[in-house]
Amino acid sequence: MASKVVRLRSLPAAWDACSHKPSPLRITRSYATVTSDDSATKTTPTRPRTTFNDRLNAGPSLDDFIATPQNPFPAPEPPQLETVLVGKAGRKREHVRLPEWLKTPVPNNTNYKKIKSDLRGLNLHTVCEEARCPNISDCWGGSDKSAATATIMLMGDTCTRGCRFCSVKTSRAPAPLDPHEPEHTAEALSRWGLGYVVLTSVDRDDLPDGGASHFAETIMKIKQKAPAMLVEALTGDYAGDLEMVERVARSGLDVYAHNVETVEELTPMIRDRRATFRQSLAVLERAKKFSEGRLITKTSIMLGLGETEEQLWDALKELREVDVDVVTFGQYMQPTKRHMKVHEYVAPAVFEMWRQRALDMGFLYCASGPLVRSSYKAGEAFIENVIKKRARKAQTTLAEGTTVASTRDL
């Protein structure tokens, strides 16, 4: 006979027989391993907390990271600058004093006077004087001439362009070129016994080749008189004629420099209208490609003209895309009242921030500081060492190749 199975339905509550009210249902559960009610109240011991867990729980949560963007290079607070009232009574105006980090000593020593005398005797010009560079006392005031640096400016002291930041004289029809200038320049530099020299020039749009042949001849004369001397050429854009860029690049120089001066957005307001940011990029790109990477390419950007952080980022990215090796940052300083006013005096900490950013982007070297200029000697020792290291490596490779070839012949 089959047994009867009784199915019971659980109720939400039990009824009290006296009060006819539902009373809470008490459910107990027993386990085969439990011998008494006291043992049911015991809890299993937990794992002791570790130091890592404590630090992790005390730290910021995921929401904190999402809500607050982290900037690895926060911009420092702008410095407080002193102001002073200048001018006649009743017509006084407020003038911002030059920050302490931009003040330099007046050049007045024996070495400075000697170099200036040599330059005048050979009818040579320097961008140090023409552009009123604040570093002239530092560059020309070394203990001897071999420790000094002077950036020779070729093709006269008058430019055919009129940039709003530059104090070099301008004219549509400058004086003719001095045919003896290449020889005189090479002679002066060989006398000084320098290991590294910087050549630059004014823009000469009045010449068919923009002065490229004159520039190249000067470099070749220097290399003839002093083969071990390293030459940096800071050239113009030759009105976009890239064949002239190649002419200078094949002259035997070691560093090809051309300055973009500022970010692309500010270029039309700061540089001469015949100069463009894209044209400058093309010059630097052609110099690098024509030399098959042998030349070091270099450029410079001024800060304090009203550029934004985003614009500077974009400019650096564009320069890296054309494989520029060296970039310098310096403070723009108004040379005369006729020139563009300073928008901002940038603090040294900001220059250091951009130096680190440039190096992180892959630039070979970056000199950045309020008094740094494109032809300033701050980076010359480093660049000189890089060039010599490359030359030694090339000689070693050539020697190894010659040895292998000789062994095969045997």
Buried (B, 14 or more C-beta within 10 A) or exposed (E): EEEEEEEEEEEEEEEEEEEEEEEEEEEEEEEEEEEEEEEEEEEEEEEEEEEEEEEEEEEEEEEEEEEEEEEEEEEEEEBEEEEEEEEEEEEEEEEEEBBEBBEBEEBEEEBBEBBBEBBEEBEBBBBBBBBBBBBBBBBBBBEEBEBBBBBBBBBBBBBBBBBBBBBBEBEEEBEEBBEEBBBBBBBBBBEBEBBBBBBBBBBBBEBEBBBBBBBBBBBBBBBEBBEEBBBBBBBBBBBBBBEBBBBBBBBBBBBBBBBBBBBBBBBEEBBBEBBBBEBBBBBBBBBBBBBEEEBBBBBBBBBBBBBEEEBBBBBBEBBBEBBBBBBBBBBBBBBEEEBBEBEBBBBBEBBBBBBEBBBEBEBBBBBBBBBBBBBBBBBBEBBBEBBBEEEEEEEEEEEEEEEEEEEEEE
